[in-house]
Amino acid sequence: MLGVDETTLRAWADAGKVRVYRTPGGHRRFNASDVDTLLREAPRHHFARPPRSSETESPRHWFASRPWFTRVDDDAWKRARVQCARLMHALEGYLDARAEMQDLGGARRIGADLGREVARWGLTPAQSTEVFLHFKRGVFDMLSAAPRAPSGRIRSLRDADAFLGEALQAMIGVLEERPAQARHPSR
């Protein structure tokens, strides 16, 4: 309805841009009139969500297909989703900023936080990179589908690549700081 990814909507709710109600199970619910107001007032350049085809693998299915998936509990997933929502929100601000105002520090800080969270999962740096690149592919799909002129889309993709590259480097830096035994618990 809004043409944004779920993580963007969650970030808007967390920032107070749209009211959110929680069910007893912790799920977020939004009032239709609040969403209509947001739709009228939101800038038209926000991320568009690409249509899913039956051939596109859902994120849940992708994660569930990984051998390490069972080691990650629900609380860890929630914390990781919060970090990813923070990253999306920061990326949105980065893309909205004029070139001379863009700052990659937010990408590095959130990437390091994400690295600390993923480190708790016991993933190797290669597995962590795989997870991050899967996330990045989703971001690029959204940006590619955004209703912009080709030159604006290319600039957004280039800027998003720089921002997410900084986050990935910070994440991997945190993972490399762990002792070798923690990186390879089966050894």
N, CA, C and O of each residue as an XYZ file, in Angstrom:
748
protein
N       0.825     -1.206      0.000
C       0.000      0.000      0.000
C       0.866      1.265      0.000
O       0.583      2.218     -0.727
N       1.922      1.266      0.823
C       2.797      2.431      0.905
C       3.959      2.372     -0.080
O       4.592      3.391     -0.357
N       4.239      1.192     -0.606
C       5.370      1.054     -1.515
C       6.704      1.063     -0.803
O       7.718      1.447     -1.385
N       6.714      0.638      0.471
C       7.949      0.567      1.234
C       8.097     -0.830      1.819
O       7.120     -1.569      1.940
N       9.307     -1.180      2.175
C       9.570     -2.463      2.799
C       9.045     -2.443      4.227
O       8.901     -1.380      4.830
N       8.763     -3.622      4.762
C       8.276     -3.748      6.141
C       9.231     -3.114      7.133
O       8.795     -2.497      8.104
N      10.531     -3.258      6.904
C      11.508     -2.687      7.838
C      11.434     -1.162      7.848
O      11.656     -0.536      8.884
N      11.124     -0.570      6.707
C      10.981      0.887      6.653
C       9.755      1.311      7.444
O       9.814      2.279      8.201
N       8.648      0.603      7.280
C       7.434      0.932      8.026
C       7.668      0.769      9.526
O       7.212      1.597     10.316
N       8.372     -0.286      9.925
C       8.681     -0.467     11.346
C       9.548      0.682     11.857
O       9.339      1.172     12.967
N      10.520      1.112     11.053
C      11.384      2.225     11.466
C      10.567      3.513     11.602
O      10.791      4.292     12.528
N       9.620      3.740     10.683
C       8.758      4.927     10.780
C       7.929      4.869     12.056
O       7.753      5.881     12.736
N       7.421      3.686     12.378
C       6.626      3.531     13.605
C       7.502      3.789     14.823
O       7.084      4.485     15.749
N       8.715      3.235     14.833
C       9.634      3.439     15.952
C      10.014      4.911     16.109
O      10.252      5.379     17.223
N      10.070      5.640     14.990
C      10.416      7.058     15.018
C       9.201      7.944     15.303
O       9.335      9.163     15.409
N       8.010      7.333     15.428
C       6.802      8.100     15.723
C       6.155      8.750     14.518
O       5.301      9.622     14.678
N       6.541      8.348     13.309
C       5.957      8.936     12.103
C       4.573      8.384     11.808
O       3.792      9.011     11.091
N       4.262      7.212     12.357
C       2.943      6.600     12.193
C       2.632      5.837     13.480
O       3.502      5.183     14.055
N       1.371      5.934     13.925
C       0.987      5.212     15.142
C       0.955      3.718     14.881
O       0.594      3.261     13.797
N       1.341      2.977     15.899
C       1.365      1.524     15.804
C       0.707      0.953     17.057
O       0.848      1.492     18.155
N      -0.001     -0.131     16.870
C      -0.620     -0.855     17.979
C      -0.030     -2.249     18.001
O       0.213     -2.845     16.952
N       0.200     -2.766     19.188
C       0.772     -4.106     19.335
C      -0.323     -5.076     19.771
O      -1.131     -4.773     20.649
N      -0.329     -6.231     19.148
C      -1.238     -7.295     19.562
C      -0.630     -7.968     20.794
O       0.544     -7.749     21.094
N      -1.405     -8.779     21.509
C      -0.830     -9.498     22.657
C       0.372    -10.357     22.258
O       1.251    -10.608     23.082
N       0.419    -10.810     21.005
C       1.552    -11.601     20.532
C       2.733    -10.766     20.083
O       3.744    -11.320     19.652
N       2.632     -9.426     20.173
C       3.742     -8.554     19.811
C       3.757     -8.097     18.361
O       4.687     -7.408     17.943
N       2.739     -8.471     17.581
C       2.696     -8.055     16.183
C       2.225     -6.610     16.087
O       1.423     -6.146     16.899
N       2.730     -5.920     15.095
C       2.362     -4.517     14.893
C       1.119     -4.435     14.016
O       0.967     -5.179     13.047
N       0.248     -3.524     14.378
C      -0.955     -3.248     13.590
C      -1.053     -1.740     13.410
O      -0.714     -0.968     14.307
N      -1.522     -1.336     12.236
C      -1.616      0.074     11.902
C      -3.059      0.416     11.556
O      -3.754     -0.372     10.915
N      -3.502      1.584     11.979
C      -4.839      2.058     11.674
C      -4.866      2.521     10.216
O      -3.955      3.219      9.771
N      -5.899      2.139      9.478
C      -5.987      2.476      8.048
C      -5.943      3.986      7.822
O      -5.322      4.446      6.864
N      -6.592      4.765      8.689
C      -6.584      6.223      8.490
C      -5.184      6.804      8.714
O      -4.798      7.761      8.043
N      -4.415      6.225      9.663
C      -3.034      6.675      9.875
C      -2.161      6.369      8.658
O      -1.313      7.172      8.269
N      -2.382      5.203      8.068
C      -1.625      4.823      6.870
C      -1.996      5.734      5.709
O      -1.125      6.144      4.941
N      -3.286      6.057      5.573
C      -3.718      6.988      4.522
C      -3.058      8.352      4.698
O      -2.607      8.956      3.725
N      -3.000      8.837      5.936
C      -2.346     10.117      6.213
C      -0.869     10.051      5.839
O      -0.341     10.961      5.200
N      -0.211      8.978      6.239
C       1.199      8.807      5.901
C       1.389      8.776      4.391
O       2.343      9.353      3.871
N       0.492      8.110      3.695
C       0.566      8.002      2.244
C       0.464      9.380      1.586
O       1.164      9.659      0.612
N      -0.398     10.230      2.111
C      -0.563     11.577      1.551
C       0.626     12.477      1.861
O       0.983     13.338      1.056
N       1.250     12.277      3.044
C       2.292     13.194      3.499
C       3.716     12.727      3.209
O       4.636     13.544      3.206
N       3.917     11.442      2.967
C       5.277     10.912      2.782
C       5.855     11.362      1.453
O       5.135     11.455      0.459
N       7.156     11.643      1.430
C       7.801     11.969      0.158
C       7.648     10.814     -0.831
O       7.640      9.650     -0.432
N       7.530     11.126     -2.075
C       7.306     10.117     -3.112
C       8.563      9.345     -3.490
O       8.489      8.424     -4.303
N       9.713      9.695     -2.925
C      10.951      9.039     -3.325
C      11.346      7.886     -2.412
O      12.421      7.309     -2.580
N      10.490      7.539     -1.442
C      10.843      6.425     -0.567
C      10.894      5.123     -1.350
O      10.430      5.049     -2.488
N      11.459      4.109     -0.732
C      11.654      2.818     -1.380
C      10.333      2.233     -1.864
O       9.323      2.300     -1.163
N      10.346      1.672     -3.040
C       9.186      0.937     -3.542
C       9.474     -0.539     -3.353
O      10.607     -0.985     -3.536
N       8.469     -1.285     -2.994
C       8.673     -2.719     -2.791
C       8.419     -3.433     -4.107
O       7.354     -3.269     -4.703
N       9.381     -4.221     -4.570
C       9.183     -4.917     -5.836
C       8.147     -6.015     -5.674
O       8.033     -6.612     -4.603
N       7.398     -6.280     -6.721
C       6.429     -7.370     -6.625
C       7.167     -8.694     -6.475
O       8.220     -8.901     -7.078
N       6.610     -9.576     -5.674
C       7.203    -10.896     -5.495
C       6.595    -11.848     -6.516
O       5.378    -11.884     -6.700
N       7.441    -12.605     -7.167
C       6.950    -13.620     -8.080
C       6.988    -14.953     -7.363
O       7.625    -15.083     -6.318
N       6.315    -15.934     -7.912
C       6.301    -17.250     -7.278
C       7.690    -17.871     -7.296
O       7.965    -18.800     -6.537
N       8.573    -17.362     -8.163
C       9.924    -17.905     -8.251
C      10.869    -17.268     -7.228
O      11.947    -17.804     -6.974
N      10.480    -16.134     -6.637
C      11.339    -15.441     -5.683
C      11.207    -16.106     -4.322
O      10.103    -16.312     -3.818
N      12.330    -16.431     -3.748
C      12.354    -17.083     -2.444
C      12.121    -16.054     -1.351
O      12.759    -15.001     -1.345
N      11.215    -16.346     -0.428
C      10.956    -15.422      0.675
C      12.163    -15.405      1.613
O      12.904    -16.386      1.686
N      12.366    -14.295      2.331
C      13.484    -14.248      3.277
C      13.410    -15.365      4.316
O      14.433    -15.959      4.657
N      12.217    -15.654      4.818
C      12.084    -16.714      5.832
C      12.513    -18.058      5.272
O      13.197    -18.831      5.944
N      12.110    -18.332      4.043
C      12.483    -19.606      3.421
C      13.992    -19.663      3.211
O      14.618    -20.699      3.438
N      14.568    -18.555      2.781
C      16.009    -18.512      2.558
C      16.756    -18.806      3.859
O      17.649    -19.653      3.885
N      16.392    -18.105      4.943
C      17.062    -18.336      6.217
C      16.868    -19.775      6.695
O      17.814    -20.411      7.159
N      15.651    -20.280      6.580
C      15.358    -21.639      7.047
C      16.151    -22.691      6.274
O      16.345    -23.804      6.762
N      16.607    -22.345      5.078
C      17.362    -23.305      4.271
C      18.839    -23.364      4.665
O      19.577    -24.197      4.140
N      19.281    -22.503      5.570
C      20.678    -22.470      5.968
C      20.922    -23.448      7.120
O      20.083    -23.563      8.014
N      22.055    -24.152      7.112
C      22.307    -25.167      8.145
C      22.404    -24.598      9.561
O      22.132    -25.324     10.517
N      22.776    -23.348      9.729
C      22.935    -22.731     11.041
C      21.638    -22.163     11.588
O      21.601    -21.699     12.728
N      20.575    -22.192     10.797
C      19.309    -21.547     11.147
C      18.782    -21.982     12.519
O      18.286    -21.148     13.276
N      18.879    -23.246     12.844
C      18.306    -23.749     14.095
C      19.027    -23.228     15.333
O      18.486    -23.303     16.436
N      20.229    -22.706     15.171
C      20.972    -22.154     16.313
C      20.485    -20.768     16.717
O      20.869    -20.271     17.775
N      19.660    -20.140     15.909
C      19.235    -18.765     16.155
C      17.835    -18.778     16.760
O      16.879    -19.202     16.111
N      17.716    -18.312     18.006
C      16.411    -18.325     18.666
C      15.594    -17.080     18.295
O      16.094    -16.164     17.643
N      14.329    -17.070     18.726
C      13.414    -15.980     18.374
C      13.903    -14.618     18.864
O      13.779    -13.623     18.150
N      14.454    -14.565     20.071
C      14.941    -13.282     20.586
C      16.093    -12.745     19.742
O      16.189    -11.542     19.501
N      16.965    -13.646     19.298
C      18.086    -13.226     18.451
C      17.570    -12.686     17.122
O      18.092    -11.695     16.611
N      16.546    -13.333     16.559
C      15.961    -12.833     15.308
C      15.370    -11.447     15.504
O      15.530    -10.566     14.658
N      14.686    -11.260     16.625
C      14.089     -9.947     16.898
C      15.167     -8.871     16.995
O      15.031     -7.784     16.433
N      16.244     -9.194     17.720
C      17.324     -8.204     17.848
C      17.959     -7.901     16.494
O      18.279     -6.749     16.201
N      18.139     -8.924     15.676
C      18.725     -8.710     14.346
C      17.789     -7.870     13.483
O      18.244     -6.998     12.742
N      16.493     -8.125     13.573
C      15.528     -7.329     12.793
C      15.572     -5.866     13.218
O      15.462     -4.972     12.379
N      15.730     -5.618     14.508
C      15.846     -4.237     14.992
C      17.078     -3.579     14.374
O      17.003     -2.440     13.914
N      18.210     -4.283     14.358
C      19.426     -3.727     13.766
C      19.241     -3.470     12.270
O      19.685     -2.444     11.755
N      18.585     -4.406     11.571
C      18.348     -4.222     10.132
C      17.406     -3.040      9.889
O      17.589     -2.291      8.929
N      16.403     -2.869     10.751
C      15.497     -1.718     10.620
C      16.271     -0.417     10.854
O      16.057      0.569     10.149
N      17.165     -0.417     11.838
C      18.006      0.760     12.073
C      18.850      1.061     10.843
O      18.990      2.215     10.437
N      19.410      0.009     10.256
C      20.255      0.182      9.080
C      19.436      0.751      7.922
O      19.901      1.647      7.217
N      18.218      0.235      7.721
C      17.359      0.743      6.646
C      16.998      2.210      6.884
O      17.013      3.022      5.959
N      16.681      2.532      8.116
C      16.326      3.915      8.450
C      17.517      4.850      8.210
O      17.362      5.937      7.654
N      18.699      4.414      8.635
C      19.905      5.218      8.419
C      20.226      5.338      6.931
O      20.647      6.398      6.468
N      20.030      4.267      6.192
C      20.262      4.303      4.744
C      19.301      5.286      4.089
O      19.690      6.058      3.213
N      18.065      5.253      4.513
C      17.083      6.189      3.954
C      17.521      7.634      4.187
O      17.441      8.464      3.282
N      17.984      7.932      5.407
C      18.481      9.280      5.699
C      19.702      9.627      4.870
O      19.851     10.757      4.404
N      20.575      8.644      4.690
C      21.781      8.852      3.892
C      21.416      9.168      2.441
O      22.000     10.064      1.832
N      20.458      8.436      1.895
C      20.054      8.659      0.505
C      19.311      9.980      0.335
O      19.364     10.595     -0.730
N      18.618     10.415      1.391
C      17.879     11.676      1.329
C      18.786     12.901      1.464
O      18.420     13.996      1.037
N      19.969     12.716      2.056
C      20.870     13.841      2.318
C      21.550     14.309      1.029
O      21.800     13.525      0.114
N      21.834     15.586      0.988
C      22.630     16.109     -0.123
C      24.014     15.486     -0.056
O      24.473     15.121      1.026
N      24.671     15.361     -1.166
C      25.977     14.679     -1.254
C      26.964     15.193     -0.217
O      27.669     14.400      0.407
N      27.027     16.502     -0.021
C      28.009     17.046      0.917
C      27.615     16.799      2.376
O      28.431     17.009      3.273
N      26.391     16.361      2.626
C      25.912     16.106      3.980
C      25.902     14.616      4.326
O      25.620     14.247      5.466
N      26.205     13.769      3.359
C      26.158     12.333      3.610
C      27.292     11.922      4.540
O      28.437     12.346      4.381
N      26.947     11.087      5.513
C      27.910     10.636      6.516
C      27.817      9.125      6.639
O      26.737      8.580      6.865
N      28.948      8.450      6.489
C      28.983      6.995      6.561
C      29.174      6.480      7.986
O      29.208      5.269      8.201
N      29.299      7.367      8.945
C      29.497      6.945     10.330
C      28.346      6.098     10.856
O      28.568      5.139     11.594
N      27.132      6.442     10.486
C      25.973      5.655     10.923
C      26.038      4.234     10.404
O      25.683      3.295     11.116
N      26.485      4.068      9.174
C      26.615      2.731      8.597
C      27.627      1.912      9.386
O      27.402      0.733      9.661
N      28.738      2.538      9.747
C      29.773      1.828     10.494
C      29.286      1.445     11.899
O      29.536      0.330     12.358
N      28.596      2.362     12.577
C      28.104      2.071     13.933
C      27.070      0.942     13.912
O      27.149      0.012     14.714
N      26.121      1.023     13.013
C      25.081     -0.004     12.959
C      25.667     -1.321     12.460
O      25.281     -2.390     12.934
N      26.585     -1.251     11.518
C      27.248     -2.473     11.046
C      27.981     -3.181     12.175
O      27.944     -4.408     12.265
N      28.652     -2.411     13.044
C      29.346     -3.005     14.188
C      28.339     -3.630     15.155
O      28.573     -4.722     15.672
N      27.221     -2.942     15.401
C      26.178     -3.509     16.266
C      25.626     -4.798     15.672
O      25.398     -5.776     16.383
N      25.418     -4.785     14.374
C      24.923     -5.986     13.694
C      25.966     -7.106     13.790
O      25.613     -8.271     13.974
N      27.222     -6.758     13.666
C      28.290     -7.747     13.806
C      28.296     -8.389     15.183
O      28.487     -9.599     15.309
N      28.087     -7.577     16.222
C      28.032     -8.127     17.577
C      26.839     -9.078     17.728
O      26.945    -10.114     18.385
N      25.721     -8.725     17.125
C      24.542     -9.599     17.196
C      24.786    -10.901     16.451
O      24.496    -11.979     16.969
N      25.313    -10.810     15.248
C      25.559    -12.008     14.449
C      26.645    -12.868     15.105
O      26.626    -14.091     14.970
N      27.582    -12.246     15.809
C      28.626    -13.008     16.500
C      28.016    -13.939     17.539
O      28.526    -15.035     17.771
N      26.928    -13.505     18.161
C      26.251    -14.357     19.146
C      25.668    -15.613     18.497
O      25.438    -16.618     19.171
N      25.432    -15.551     17.194
C      24.855    -16.699     16.498
C      25.897    -17.785     16.245
O      25.550    -18.929     15.953
N      27.179    -17.421     16.359
C      28.244    -18.385     16.112
C      28.530    -18.614     14.638
O      29.070    -19.656     14.266
N      28.171    -17.642     13.789
C      28.434    -17.790     12.362
C      29.880    -17.431     12.046
O      30.503    -16.639     12.752
N      30.394    -18.010     10.997
C      31.713    -17.636     10.509
C      31.591    -16.292      9.790
O      30.485    -15.886      9.434
N      32.707    -15.597      9.573
C      32.631    -14.362      8.780
C      32.031    -14.606      7.384
O      31.294    -13.764      6.871
N      32.345    -15.751      6.776
C      31.778    -16.044      5.451
C      30.264    -16.207      5.528
O      29.547    -15.705      4.662
N      29.765    -16.901      6.552
C      28.322    -17.064      6.698
C      27.654    -15.725      6.999
O      26.576    -15.433      6.481
N      28.290    -14.924      7.827
C      27.756    -13.603      8.156
C      27.694    -12.720      6.915
O      26.730    -11.980      6.717
N      28.719    -12.803      6.088
C      28.723    -12.044      4.836
C      27.589    -12.503      3.928
O      26.925    -11.683      3.294
N      27.370    -13.804      3.867
C      26.271    -14.338      3.061
C      24.926    -13.764      3.517
O      24.101    -13.372      2.691
N      24.712    -13.717      4.830
C      23.469    -13.157      5.377
C      23.351    -11.683      4.986
O      22.296    -11.237      4.536
N      24.439    -10.935      5.161
C      24.403     -9.509      4.846
C      24.145     -9.282      3.363
O      23.365     -8.400      3.004
N      24.780    -10.054      2.503
C      24.582     -9.876      1.063
C      23.155    -10.240      0.647
O      22.625     -9.671     -0.307
N      22.540    -11.171      1.347
C      21.133    -11.480      1.083
C      20.265    -10.267      1.431
O      19.365     -9.901      0.675
N      20.545     -9.653      2.578
C      19.847     -8.434      2.988
C      20.065     -7.328      1.949
O      19.126     -6.638      1.553
N      21.318     -7.173      1.519
C      21.661     -6.124      0.553
C      20.923     -6.330     -0.768
O      20.476     -5.367     -1.389
N      20.797     -7.581     -1.193
C      20.077     -7.860     -2.443
C      18.627     -7.379     -2.345
O      18.084     -6.834     -3.305
N      18.006     -7.584     -1.180
C      16.641     -7.095     -0.983
C      16.555     -5.581     -1.067
O      15.621     -5.032     -1.651
N      17.536     -4.912     -0.479
C      17.579     -3.446     -0.537
C      17.725     -2.990     -1.992
O      17.035     -2.068     -2.428
N      18.611     -3.629     -2.731
C      18.827     -3.244     -4.130
C      17.590     -3.536     -4.976
O      17.285     -2.779     -5.898
N      16.875     -4.618     -4.679
C      15.620     -4.895     -5.390
C      14.615     -3.768     -5.173
O      13.940     -3.334     -6.107
N      14.524     -3.299     -3.923
C      13.599     -2.202     -3.612
C      14.014     -0.922     -4.322
O      13.181     -0.238     -4.917
N      15.297     -0.600     -4.260
C      15.767      0.629     -4.901
C      15.605      0.567     -6.417
O      15.286      1.572     -7.052
N      15.822     -0.597     -6.989
C      15.684     -0.755     -8.438
C      14.247     -0.588     -8.898
O      13.991     -0.164    -10.025
N      13.308     -0.926     -8.019
C      11.892     -0.834     -8.365
C      11.305      0.540     -8.062
O      10.161      0.816     -8.422
N      12.077      1.405     -7.403
C      11.574      2.729     -7.028
C      11.277      3.556     -8.273
O      12.023      3.518     -9.251
N      10.173      4.305     -8.222
C       9.805      5.137     -9.373
C      10.681      6.382     -9.466
O      10.326      7.439     -8.943
N      11.814      6.253    -10.127
C      12.759      7.362    -10.312
C      13.243      7.349    -11.744
O      13.110      6.358    -12.463
N      13.797      8.453    -12.132
C      14.466      8.509    -13.428
C      15.687      7.603    -13.348
O      16.248      7.430    -12.266
N      16.114      7.021    -14.464
C      17.276      6.119    -14.430
C      18.507      6.723    -13.760
O      19.212      6.023    -13.034
N      18.777      7.997    -13.987
C      19.968      8.598    -13.375
C      19.826      8.659    -11.856
O      20.807      8.449    -11.142
N      18.627      8.943    -11.348
C      18.399      8.958     -9.903
C      18.501      7.574     -9.304
O      18.997      7.407     -8.190
N      18.033      6.580    -10.040
C      18.103      5.200     -9.570
C      19.569      4.745     -9.482
O      19.966      4.083     -8.523
N      20.356      5.110    -10.491
C      21.777      4.735    -10.491
C      22.496      5.399     -9.322
O      23.298      4.756     -8.644
N      22.219      6.673     -9.081
C      22.849      7.375     -7.949
C      22.443      6.710     -6.638
O      23.288      6.509     -5.766
N      21.169      6.367     -6.483
C      20.715      5.707     -5.256
C      21.410      4.368     -5.056
O      21.824      4.041     -3.944
N      21.539      3.597     -6.125
C      22.206      2.302     -6.027
C      23.683      2.471     -5.667
O      24.216      1.738     -4.834
N      24.334      3.442     -6.301
C      25.748      3.704     -6.006
C      25.926      4.142     -4.554
O      26.820      3.656     -3.862
N      25.080      5.054     -4.097
C      25.180      5.538     -2.721
C      24.835      4.433     -1.719
O      25.482      4.316     -0.679
N      23.825      3.629     -2.026
C      23.461      2.522     -1.143
C      24.585      1.509     -1.069
O      24.841      0.939     -0.008
N      25.259      1.279     -2.185
C      26.375      0.337     -2.194
C      27.493      0.840     -1.281
O      28.068      0.059     -0.523
N      27.805      2.126     -1.345
C      28.846      2.695     -0.484
C      28.443      2.578      0.984
O      29.253      2.182      1.821
N      27.205      2.918      1.295
C      26.707      2.883      2.672
C      26.720      1.456      3.214
O      27.244      1.207      4.300
N      26.150      0.528      2.466
C      26.078     -0.856      2.930
C      27.458     -1.517      2.950
O      27.704     -2.404      3.766
N      28.353     -1.095      2.063
C      29.722     -1.601      2.094
C      30.415     -1.231      3.394
O      31.136     -2.045      3.970
N      30.200     -0.004      3.858
C      30.770      0.425      5.146
C      30.199     -0.406      6.285
O      30.929     -0.822      7.186
N      28.887     -0.649      6.244
C      28.253     -1.452      7.296
C      28.815     -2.870      7.302
O      29.099     -3.426      8.362
N      28.972     -3.451      6.117
C      29.508     -4.811      6.025
C      30.937     -4.876      6.556
O      31.281     -5.800      7.293
N      31.765     -3.911      6.191
C      33.145     -3.904      6.684
C      33.190     -3.803      8.200
O      33.997     -4.475      8.843
N      32.325     -2.964      8.781
C      32.291     -2.834     10.244
C      31.809     -4.133     10.884
O      32.331     -4.547     11.919
N      30.821     -4.771     10.275
C      30.307     -6.034     10.800
C      31.398     -7.100     10.798
O      31.600     -7.790     11.798
N      32.088     -7.232      9.692
C      33.149     -8.233      9.580
C      34.311     -7.884     10.514
O      34.934     -8.780     11.084
N      34.605     -6.602     10.675
C      35.655     -6.186     11.607
C      35.368     -6.671     13.022
O      36.274     -7.134     13.716
N      34.114     -6.568     13.454
C      33.736     -7.058     14.780
C      33.902     -8.567     14.852
O      34.403     -9.091     15.846
N      33.489     -9.263     13.809
C      33.596    -10.723     13.797
C      35.045    -11.177     13.821
O      35.364    -12.185     14.451
N      35.927    -10.454     13.149
C      37.346    -10.828     13.125
C      38.037    -10.566     14.453
O      39.082    -11.154     14.733
N      37.470     -9.694     15.270
C      38.056     -9.399     16.572
C      37.814    -10.521     17.583
O      38.506    -10.604     18.598
N      36.839    -11.378     17.308
C      36.559    -12.487     18.229
C      37.725    -13.462     18.243
O      38.409    -13.619     17.232
N      37.961    -14.114     19.365
C      39.018    -15.136     19.409
C      38.718    -16.249     18.405
O      37.556    -16.521     18.100
N      39.763    -16.883     17.897
C      39.615    -17.931     16.887
C      38.699    -19.042     17.365
O      37.930    -19.576     16.565
N      38.749    -19.411     18.638
C      37.905    -20.487     19.143
C      36.427    -20.101     19.055
O      35.591    -20.953     18.753
N      36.095    -18.852     19.310
C      34.703    -18.406     19.238
C      34.205    -18.411     17.792
O      33.021    -18.629     17.538
N      35.126    -18.166     16.837
C      34.727    -18.168     15.424
C      34.470    -19.576     14.918
O      33.677    -19.765     13.996
N      35.108    -20.537     15.489
C      35.000    -21.927     15.040
C      34.683    -22.819     16.225
O      35.553    -23.560     16.684
N      33.435    -22.765     16.743
C      33.117    -23.489     17.964
C      33.245    -25.004     17.830
O      33.367    -25.691     18.844
N      33.223    -25.546     16.613
C      33.302    -27.003     16.454
C      34.742    -27.509     16.494
O      34.956    -28.721     16.513
N      35.737    -26.617     16.507
C      37.143    -27.051     16.500
C      37.650    -27.322     17.879
O      38.811    -27.695     18.048
